[in-house]
Amino acid sequence: MGAQHIVKHLTVLPGQSLPLSVATLGTHWRVVEGSAMISSQERVQMIWRDQSLTSGGEIQRIDNIGIRPLHLIEVAPTRSIRMAKRRVLSGVA
């Protein structure tokens, strides 16, 4: 975690998905291994190894559409982490 970004390594097993969530504007995902289907209210997009996607702030779900574990690197602006904590503390999730 740096002063401006937080970095996470995410693993999604075959046939599984990350929970539906609101992705903060500017959050960036990079596929390290595997294939993913990213669904939002407005679009569905496939991304594979060495491809990436940047969020526009919409509600999203990430599914592993492959037969091997999906490994992603997520880079999110630190300001979004502070805002998310503030929303949870205020009772607005």
Secondary structure, DSSP 8 states (H G I E B T S, - for coil): --SSEEEEEEEE-TT-EEEEEE--TT-EEEEEESEEEEEESS-EEEEETT-EEE--S-EEEEEE-SSS-EEEEEEEEHHHHHHHHHHHHTT--
